[in-house]
Amino acid sequence: MLHRVGCLIVVLAVSLSASARVCAQDPPLPEEAQKAATAVKVALQKRKGDHAQLLYKDESVLKKLFPEHQFIIARYRQFPVARLLPEGLRPSNIFAVTKKDQEVKLVPDLKALETFFKNNQVAAGNDETARAGLTAWLTLAQELHQDGFFKFEVLEKDFGSESNDKLRSVRGRALVTAGGKGELGAILSYEDGKLTKASETGKIMPGPRPICQATKLLDRDPIVRKMAEQDLLFMGLPARDYLFEQRATASPELRTAIDRMWRKIRANGW
């Protein structure tokens, strides 16, 4: 699960009064996560990339398999106008931060992720730990495909495995449940409890992304209005920042339409 770092200001529509607004703040993060986020922020400043949105990966499987690390994700907004990406970074970036001394390590791609697992994952001496390793892999690897709109579900019940005295192999997938379609698959091979190879399979296709849908909610053409509403509903909760950025400069009539759209999205719950 991802938690946004710091105070997130959210403009919430109130059904009876378009002028009544509240400021919501995410729950405070654990102290270790705050320290890790600060360390990543400093590292990004050196790359002139501290305009990223920082998120904390708090999945229990990551804490179990990597007890010495915290994982912070740095995302750069791509829609409707892409933010400038610092050299060497992508729209979504994995940072592993050591708990002891807050050392920050960028994990930029699948090869680096494989190396990180080889060097840091607790030994997979049994099938349960090997399967947990696959869950952890899919949990992190999905971030390398993320643009802020995808949601994934790791299908742990469908995992398969093969093993003998020394070798163990596990395979499984994470399904795209929102923001597009497709799946992310992986096969991890272990020898004497150590990861020896990781490979990725599957294909992911993005769905609608913010372009100008919010401005089309009052279009004269009902077909255009309907298409804009359908796109925004499909995007779901990740469209929040885009919607309220548009709302800030919209006419009173368009603000009302955006508020109405946001209520529908929130009612869907995703």
Buried (B, 14 or more C-beta within 10 A) or exposed (E): EBBBBEEBEBBBBEEEEBEEEEEEEEEEBEEEBBBBBBBBBEBBEEBEBBEBBBBBBBBEBBBBBBEEBBBBBBBBBBBBEEBEBBEEBBBBBBBBBBBEEBEBBBBBEBEBBBBBBEEBBBBBEEBEBBBBBBBBBBBBBBBBBBBBBBBBBBBBEEBEBEEEEEEBBBBBBBBBEBBBBBBBBBBBBBEEBBBBEBEBEBEBEBBBBBBEBBBBBBEEEEEBBEBBBEBBBBBBBBBBBBBBBBBEEBEEEBBBBBBBBBBEBBEEEE
